[in-house]
């Protein structure tokens, strides 16, 4: 398949995965799996809900904020350039 197809489908897949995490977390919450606060189900449900919320923030505006902070701290705009800078390999 063409690389441009995967580039085009990536935001849609990320949105679907994020919404899936939110749906699973919300359904666990409404069915009482998270309410008791004990057990594996509550831990997994809470973790999935938090992961979905974080993913939602990151895909909507978080990546811009993280990129801005990375540039502010390291003077580089990409993670690879920041790692190279930290290693002493300035490009």
PEPE-V597871 format. One record per residue. N is the residue number from 0. RES is the residue in one letter. NEAR is the number of other C-alpha atoms within 8 Angstrom. Layout:
N:RES:NEAR
N:RES:NEAR
This chain:
0:X:3
1:X:5
2:X:6
3:X:6
4:X:8
5:X:8
6:X:8
7:X:8
8:X:8
9:X:8
10:X:8
11:X:8
12:X:8
13:X:9
14:X:9
15:X:8
16:X:8
17:X:12
18:X:9
19:X:8
20:X:12
21:X:12
22:X:8
23:X:11
24:X:12
25:X:9
26:X:8
27:X:12
28:X:11
29:X:7
30:X:6
31:X:8
32:X:12
33:X:13
34:X:7
35:X:7
36:X:8
37:X:8
38:X:6
39:X:6
40:X:9
41:X:14
42:X:11
43:X:8
44:X:14
45:X:10
46:X:8
47:X:12
48:X:13
49:X:8
50:X:9
51:X:12
52:X:10
53:X:8
54:X:9
55:X:10
56:X:9
57:X:9
58:X:9
59:X:7
60:X:8
61:X:9
62:X:9
63:X:7
64:X:8
65:X:8
66:X:10
67:X:9
68:X:8
69:X:14
70:X:11
71:X:8
72:X:6
73:X:8
74:X:8
75:X:10
76:X:10
77:X:9
78:X:8
79:X:6
80:X:11
81:X:13
82:X:8
83:X:11
84:X:11
85:X:7
86:X:6
87:X:6
88:X:7
89:X:6
90:X:5
